[in-house]
Amino acid sequence: MKIDRLMGILTLLLQNDTMTAPALASRFEVSRRTIMRDIETLCQAGIPIVTRQGGGGGISIMEGYKVQKNVLTKEERTWLAAGLQGLDSVSKTPLSKELLLKLAPEQDAAVSPAGCIYIDLASHYKDSLEEKIALLEQAVTKRRTVTFDYYYSKGTVQREVEPLQIEFRWQSWYLLGWCTDRQDFRRFKLGRLWNAAMTETSFVPRDLPADKVHATDAFSDQHTIQILFDKSVRFRLIEEYGPNCYEEQDEGLLSTLEYTNKAYIISWILGYGDLAEVLHPPEIRKELCHILKKAAEKYRKT
């Protein structure tokens, strides 16, 4: 886009004493004539740009117009670069290259894509995720409701939501908004949200309670479970809960964990197969026994 190129040219001129038209044309992959038209546009906008012909000449900003460019430290630019490149991984229109150019010189390795930190927020359904985020972002900006099909444990429902923000939490993407059906704020996992469309219905954003902003309401109903794990799955426990999540015993690894969603914790335990045994509470143990018996009956048929 022309406005991005104009901002890029201005940034380079602020960061360098002089630049030539061919260098700028190569940098932005346009013709020299286009660069000169851009320079004229910047002059018309009130930027005092000076051009000098001959050896040692070039394009520069009038002395005294320079602005402070080291607003951010090198470490701060590194972290900002990693965050911007992470957002590019789920964006249909990547902007990190242009934004980073405005923050530091091109030769600054601290903000190069090859930095020591790399964040990829996409997943195996990257293309559809980009589409969803772009549509939802547009709906949030325009204050329009969105409709979509939502898949969950009880089946499929259609929802209309006043979208407030798109979040990345708990290793997944979510839409936070006011559900017109539930008449309450809800989070919808983007992986379960399909056939999204923006409507013509506008809305005034509602005040968001603090517990919804910080998602503390998602962990208000805490339960405790005690599980004995086989020692062979030690690495999995450490990966999910850290090295202090269990007590080493002769018969295995005894772990006492907290959970909020019974269906999730049962599914998680089943993922360990016969390498995990629930000791408490008895109702979870009983339900697991029932599930495993039904599964065994299905496999006996083969």
Secondary structure, DSSP 8 states (H G I E B T S, - for coil): -HHHHHHHHHHHHHHSS-B-HHHHHHHHTS-HHHHHHHHHHHHHTT--EEEE-STT-EEEE-TT-------S-HHHHHHHHHHHHHHHTT-SS--HHHHHHTTS-TT-GGGSTTSS-------TTHHHHHHHHHHHHHHHHHTEEEEEEEEETTEEEEEEEEEEEEEEETTEEEEEEEETTTTEEEEEEGGGEEEEEEEEEE-------HHHHTTGGGGSS-EEEEEEE-GGGHHHHHHHH-TTS-EEETTEEEEEEEES-HHHHHHHHHTTGGGEEEEE-HHHHHHHHHHHHHHHHHHHT-
